[in-house]
């Protein structure tokens, strides 16, 4: 009942507590010429409370990124893109097999043209032809490199053996 009278009586004033609490001191002064970082005062959730509460911990703002995906338009066809293998063709020209690399480069250019014309069937066929020529060029180039290395080792070994036999001392 007593609590109800306090709520109803607008002139009722409750005396402040006699106990005093220490306040937070400001930060020490900074040296001249040095820019001081901004000082942020602590936040007390209930500023009118008789007993100060602990300051809330500062948490940095969280940024939220929303990505809107638009639904496909009704009746629109899905655009397929085919790889043109242009870089692989250029590498094959210089490193593996020149004739097959040039043919693969030509089909890569045809693939790009078909994609620009929006001709999906030609783009698919030229892309698969460029890929096949690039694979063939790579395999042929690797086989040629292996053959040349083996051939050079065998020729050098034969040359060394013939030189050794012609310069050996037979006792004469």
GUNUVEX-467921 format. One record per atom (N, C-alpha, C, O): x, y, z. Coordinates in steps of 0.001 Angstrom, whole numbers, plus 524288, in hexadecimal, padded with zeros to 5 digits. Example, Ala and Ser with C-alpha at 12.3 -4.5 7.8 and 13.67 -1.06 7.14 Angstrom:
REM GUNUVEX-467921
833867E9C681E788300C7EE6C81E78833907F31C81E788379C7F30982111832327F73681BA8835667FBDC81BE4832648001E81EBE834618047281F67
//
This chain:
REM GUNUVEX-467921
803277FB65800008000080000800008035A804E58000080221808BE7FD6380772804B3802DD80ACC809508033E80D2580A957FDEC80DB280F2B7FC9380E8A806A07FAE3810B9807727F5B380CCC80A137F21E80E4580D3C7EECE807BA808C67F2C2803AF80B227EF8780339810F17F09480245814007ECFE803E2812777F56B80377818087F6B8807FF81B177F4628075981F9C7F2E080C8A818B07F4128110381B4E7F1B58102281C1F7EBF08119C820307E9D580DC58185C7E95180CD8818CD7E3C68089E81CCF7E28B808EE81F727DE88804A181D577E5EE8004A820D07E4EB80176826757E66B7FF6A82A107E3FC804AE827437EA55805B282C887EC49809FC82F117E90680E7582D557E951808D38331D7E5EB80CDD835877E2B4810B6838C87E5D681507839C47E3F680F5483A7B7EA87812DB83DB47EDA98168183A787F103819F683C9E7F391815CD8354E7F10D81918831F67F45481E91831C07F20881F398307F7ED7082279832F57F52E827EC832C77F38282AE982F4D7F73282AAF82FE37FBF782DA382BC77F4F3830BF828417F8178361A82AAE7F8C88384E82CBA7F5088383282A817FD6083D4682CF37FE588418C829C77FBB28414D824FB7FB778457282C857F9B9849DA82A057F72084D12827207FB1B84D4C828CB7FF9D84F87822EF7F9B1852B0820127FD7C85749823687FF43859618268A7FC47858C5822B48040885CF1825E38064E86252823F1804B98662B826CA805328629C81F51802EC867B181D1C801718695581F507FC258662C81F6D7F88586E2B8210D7FBA38701A823307F6AC873A981F377F4178766181C317F6A98738A81F557EEEC876B181BAC7EBF087ACD81EB87E8E0879C8823147E71F87F6381C787E83C8837381F597E554881E981FB37DF9287F9081C1B7DD6888340824007DD3288233824B77D7A28870F8234C7D48C88B5F822FD7D6A88864A8227A7CFAC88AAC821027CC5988DCC825E57CAFA88B97829E87C983892E3825837CB7789640829F47CA648975682A467C48E89785826417C1EC8980F82F027C27C8996082F7D7BCF089EE282D777BBF18A1F682CF47BF9A8A02882C507B7148A56082A467B5EB8A98082E7C7B6D08A844833227B6DB8AE6882CDD7B7888B28A830B87B8718B352834117B38B8B23C832507AF338B536838E17B4418B61183C487AFB18BA6F83A187AC448BE07837807AE218BA0283B3A7A7358BDD4839507A37C8C1E283D7F7A2628C1078421E7A3668C65283BCF7A0498CA8E83F6C79F148C8EE8430879AAA8C5AE841A7797678CB3B847AA79A9C8C9FE84B7A796888CBFC8497B7914A8D02684715791128C92184A6978D1A8CAC8848E5787E08C90F8436C786668C986841EE781DA8C7198406B78A0E8C54A83B21788ED8BF6483B37788FB8BD0083CF578CC68BD128395D784DC8B763839467848A8B54B8351A788328B6DC83091787E88B1D2836A078B8D8AF9D832F878F508AB108300C78CD38A7FB8325E789F48AA9E82B0B78DE38A6238283178BCE8A12882A1078E798A14182BF9792E289CE78297C78BC3897E582B4278DDE896A08282E792CC8971982365792E78950482AF6796E08939A8287579BC388DC48277379BC188AA482AF579ABB88C60822BE79CDF886E58215779CE888542820557A2868878C81D117A53588149823277A44687F8C8227B7A99A87C9481D5E7AA2887A0781B957A67E87CEF81B047AECA87A1D8161A7AF8987440817057AF5D8726281B467B09C8717B8132B7ADDF86BD08136C7AD78869778107D7B21286A9780BE57B2EE86632813387B5008635E810C77B93A85DBC810017B76E85B20813D07B61585BCC80B2C7B7628568680A3D7B5608525880D6D7B83C84EC980F797B5BC852B480DDE7BD4584ED6810CF7C03E851B0815527C2D0854058149F7C6F58518F819ED7C0778549481E577C26F85242820897C76A854FF8232B7CA5C84D7081F907C86A84AE8821D27CCF884AC781E0B7D18D8483581F117D57C84D77819CD7D10F84D82816087D54F850D1818247D9BD8548481B147D8DB84F85816AF7DE5F85264818887E2E7857C2816097E31B85B77818757E4FC858418113B7E13585D3980E707E15A85F3D80E057DBC285CAB80BAB7D871863D3810467DAAA865CF80FCD7D54C8673780A207D41E8691C8073C7D7758663D808B87CF668676D803647CDC686C78803637CAA286E7C8077E7C92686E6F7FEC67C9AB873357FE4B7C69E87239800467C11586DFE7FF6F7BEF487611802E77BEB587545804A87B953874D37FFF27B5AD8772C7FBDC7B6A1871D2800917B18B8712D7FC587ADCA8761A7FBE27AA81878C07FFC67A9858774E7F7407A8D987BE77F6447A5A487ACF7F8367A026876B27F71C79DEA87E7E7FB1879DFF87DE57FD28798B687EBF7F8D0794C2882A77F6057950087B287F83F7912F87BB67F47678CFC87B797F761787DD877FF7FA9B7871587F277F64B7844F87F1C7F90F77F5287A377F7B477C30877EE7F38477CC5878BA7FB50778EC8740C7FA86775C0874E17F610771EC879217F56476FC7870DC7F31A7711E8711C7EED576D6486E7A7F09C7685A86A157F29076864871357EFE97641B86F1F7F17C75F1786C697ECD275C9586E907E88775C5B867C77EDB675AC0864BA7E995758568643F7EACF75289862A97EF197510C8659A7E71374F578652C7E7AA749B5860F87E3EC747D48613A7DF39748CF85D277E607745288591A7E2B5742FB859A37E2B773D1885A487E6CE73AA68595D7DE2E73AEA859D97DD8F7354C854947DBCE7333A8527C7D7C6734D0852857DED872FBA84D827DD7B72D7784E457DA917285D851077DC68724E284BE87D628727ED84C3C7D31272324846F97D38372073842EC7D21F722A28471D7D57071BC48423A7D600718F0840AE7D0CB7168A843FD7CE017147183BC97CF80716D483A107CA8D7148483A4F7CAF270E91839CB7CF3670C6983B157C69070BEB83B577C6BF706388361A7C873703E7831EB7C751705FC836837CB256FF9A831DA7CD086FCEC82F247C8696FA50831B07C4FE6F81582A1A7C8596FA9D827247C40E6F84B827F37C40D6F2608277A7C8216EFDF829217BFA16F031829E87BF0F6EA9A82F757C0126E8D1830A77BF4D6E439832F27C1CC6EC5D838587C2CB6EAD883B557BDA86EAB983A817BA3D6EE0183ECC7BD276E6ED841EE7B8666E686847037B91C6E980848FF7BD786E9F4849157B4E46EB7E84DF77B4FA6EE63852767B5896EA8F852DF7B27B6E6DE855DE7B9696EB6185A4A7BA5F6E7EB85ECF7B6DA6E98E860F27B7796EDD28603C7B3456E648864BE7AFF06E7478697E7B25D6E4B68693A7B4286E04286DD17B26A6E782872AE7B44E6E534876727AFBB6E4EE876BD7AC7C6E8778793B7AF966E0C087CF87AB5C6DFF48826E7ADAA6E023883557B2096DE58886127AAAC6E25588B717AC776E2C288DFD7AC616DD6588D117A8D96DA44891357B0556DC63893B37B0926D7408993F7AE5B6D75089B7D7AD8C6D32389B7F7AD5D6DBCE8A0B97AB026DC5F8A4EC7AE2D6D9828A8967ABF16D7578A4647B3526D9818A80E7B6B76D6AE8AD877B6816D9158B15F7B5DE6D6448ADE67B7056DE338B3127B6FD6E0C28B5D27B1C26DFF58BA807B1956DEDD8B2E87AD8D6E0808B5337A85E6DFCF8B7327A7BF6DA3C8BB497A55D6D9638B4587A9DD6D66A8B6047A98B6D0F78BB197AC896D0138BE917AAB06CD4D8BB867B11F6D26A8C04D7B43F6D1CD8C4F57B18C6D4558C93E7B18C6D2268C4297AF426D8E48C86B7AC5B6DB798CA077A7C06D8178CEB07A6AC6D79B8C6507A5046D5C08C7987A08F6D26F8CA8B7A2326CD8A8CDD179F3D6CBA08C9767A6D96CB778CC5E7A8B46C6E88D21F7A9536C8378D57E7A7B36C5328D3437ABAA6CCB08D8B27ACD86CE028DB917A85C6D0AA8E0587A8096D03D8D8D57A4EB6D35D8DB887A0FF6D6858DB0479B666D48C8DE80798396D57E8D6E679A256D1EB8D6097949F6D0B28D6747937B6CAE28DAA67921A6C8FB8D24B794066C8268D22C7928E6C2A88CFCF797106BF958CB2E7983D6C0278D2F3799936BC598D15479E396B9868CC9C79D5D6B5F58C8EC7A06E6B64D8CC7B7996A6B2918C7FD798EB6AEFC8C2D2797F96B1CA8BEE479A6C6B07E8C2C9794756B59B8BDEA7936E6B8718BC6A798156BBE68B7CA7991A6BCBB8C04579ADB6BDE08BF2E79F8A6C0FC8BCA57A3CD6BDB88B9167A6766BF8F8BE707A47C6B8E68BC157A8646B56C8B6777A6CF6B41C8B2FE7AA226B4108B58B7A1DA6B30E8B03B7A00D6B1E88ACAE7A0E26B6A48A8307A2806B6128AEB579FC86BB4C8AB9F7A0A06C00A8AA7B7A66D6C0C38A63A7A7DA6C27F8AE3E7A9CD6BF738AD6F7AF706BFDA8A92D7B14E6BC148A6047B4A96BD718A91D7AF296B76D8A5117B0936B39889FB07AF0B6B5A389C007B21A6B54089F317AA536B7D189A277A8B36B9ED898B27ABD86BED3894147AC9D6BFE989C907ADA16C1BB89B6D7B0FC6C637899167B6236C46C895627B8186C6C989B3F7B8566C03F899177BD386BE10893987BC5B6BBEE890327BFB36BC8A892B77B7D26B96688D7D7B6976B771889947B6106BBF2885077B7856BB6788B5A7B3FB6C05F887FA7B3836C4F5886697B8E76C6E7881DB7B9D06C82688A2E7BC7E6C72C888F17C1C56C8F0885147C4766C5418817F7C7266C702885D17C3BC6C03A882347C60C6BC7287CB57C3CC6BD04878DF7C6AE6BCB987C507BEB46BDD38772D7BC3C6BE6C874807BE136C36D86FBF7BEC76C381877827BEDD6C7978753D7C0DE6CC75873487C6706CB9B86F217C7DE6CD90876407C9966C8B18749A7CEF46C7A186FA37CF1B6C45286C637D2956C50386F037CB616C0BC86A507CB0F6BD79865C27C8796C049861647C85C6BE45866C67C6626C4F5862F07C37C6C810861467BE796C55585CC37BCD86C5AF864F67BC0D6C29C864097B7156BFED8662B7B2C06C37886ACC7B1776C34D862B47B08A6C6AA8645D7ACCF6CAA7866597A7AC6C85F86A157A5726CA6C863F77A5C46C43B8659F7A0B46C21186B117A1226BF9F86E4C79DA46C05386C1B7A5596BCC6871597A60C6BA85875607A6E36BED3879B87A4D96BE8C873EC7A9E26C2C6877927AADD6C71D878FC7A5C56C9D487D827A4E86CB34875127A25C6CA9B8762679D5B6CD2C879BB799FA6C9D587D6C797AB6CBE1878BC799A26C4C187BEA796336C16B88177798606C0CC8853E795686C0F8881FD79D886C0158873C79FCB6BF8A88A4C79F6A6C4A688F0B79EA46C494887A079FF46C90F88A3D79F876CE2088C4679A046CF07890AB799486D0D78890F796266CDC288ADB790C36CE8C88F3F78F636CAC0892BB78C606CC1F88F237918F6C5F7893637909D6C2358986D793376C41589CA0790EA6C3A289812797F46C62989CB479A9E6C82F89EFB7979F6CCC98A3BD797226CD4489B927959A6D03189D7A792886D49C8A02E78D8D6D2CF8A45578C356D4D489DE478ACC6CF0A8A049785FF6CD0B8A5887870D6CA768A941784196CB368A5D778B436C76B8AAD978C916C4ED8AEF078E206C8FE8B38978CD96C8678AD50790D96CD138B102792416D13A8B2FE78D746D41C8B79D78D236D5648AF8E789BC6D5248B140784E16D7B58B50F781F06D4358B91D780196D6048B3BF7817E6CF2C8B72D77EB76CB7D8BC6A7817F6CB028C07C77EF26CACF8BC60786A86CAD08C138789A46CA718C497788EA6CF478C95C7886F6CEE78C21A788D66D3CA8C509788236D8B18C77A782B66D8E88CC12782326DA3B8C48177EB56D7A48C6937795C6D7CD8CAED778B46D3CC8CF0A776866D5048CA0C77A946CF018CE0A77A216CAF58D2F877D216CC6F8D74E77B416CB858D25A781BC6CEAF8D6DE784D06D0598D9FA7821D6D4958DEC87820F6D4648D75377FDE6D8668DA0877D126DC938DCE6778556DA638E15C777506DBDD8DA61775706D6E48DCF5770E66D47D8E1BC772886D14C8E5BB76FDB6D15A8E151776E56CE8A8E5D7778C66CB818EA4F77A396CF228EECE778E86CE0E8E92277CF66D37B8ED3877E576D7338EFCF779766D97A8F496779466D9FE8ECB2775876DAD58EEEE770A86DCF48F25476E026D8D98F6A376C3E6DA0B8F06D76DBA6D4088F37376B436CFD88F89D76E1A6CEF48FCAE76B9B6CE5F8F879773436CED78FD49776456CDF190123775736D261905D0774E26D1678FF537755F6D728902E0774966DB949054876F2A6DB5B90A0276E9C6DC0A9022576B2C6DA6C9043C765D46DA189080F765616D58B90C37763046D610906A8767A36D11E90A137676B6CC8390F4D76A126CD9991365768096CC1A90F3676E906D029914107715E6D15F9177B76E3E6D52691C4276E256D49B9150676BB46D8F591810768946DCAD91A82763F06D9E191F11762B56DACD9178C761526D6759199575CC06D3A991DF875E656CFF69220B75BD86CFD591D417628D6CCFB9214C764636C94F92636765F86CC4B92A93764C26CAAC92578768A96D0A092A0676A516D3A692CE6765946D5D8931B4765806D5F992A02761A96D78F92C8075CE86D99492F8175A1C6D53A933E07584E6D61992D3C759BE6D0A092FF67573A6CC43934D375A536CAB7938E5758046C99D9347375F716CA9F938ED762B76C94593D3C761FF6CD4E941D5761B36CBEE93BCB761B96D23593FA2761096D65E9424C75BAC6D5DF9470A75B376D68993F27757996D4B1941627525F6D422945057520E6CF669492774F9E6CFB994391754756CB0D946F3754516C66E94BE4757826C75B95011755FB6C58894B8D75BCA6CA129502B75EF16CB49953BE75BF96CEFF9588475C3C6CE7895187759306D2B395494756456D67895771751BF6D3D295BF4750AC6D515954DC74F1D6D02E9575C74AB46CD9195B8B74C876C9B495F5A749B76C8DE95AF5751226C75595EE7752FB6C39F963B4755266C64D967D67555B6C3D996368756BA6CB08967DE758FB6CDC296A407553C6D1C096DCC756C06D49E96868750786D1FD96A8774CE46D5E296FEB74AE86D4249710F74ABE6CF7997318749766D7C997858747976D6CE97833741B66D623976A673EE26D9B4979D673FD46D185979C173A446D05497F09737AD6D15697F9F733006D060982AE73A766D327987CC738286D44C98BBC739136D01699019737226D0A998AB773BBC6CC0D98E7173CBE6C7E199152741A66C8A39949E743096C56B
//
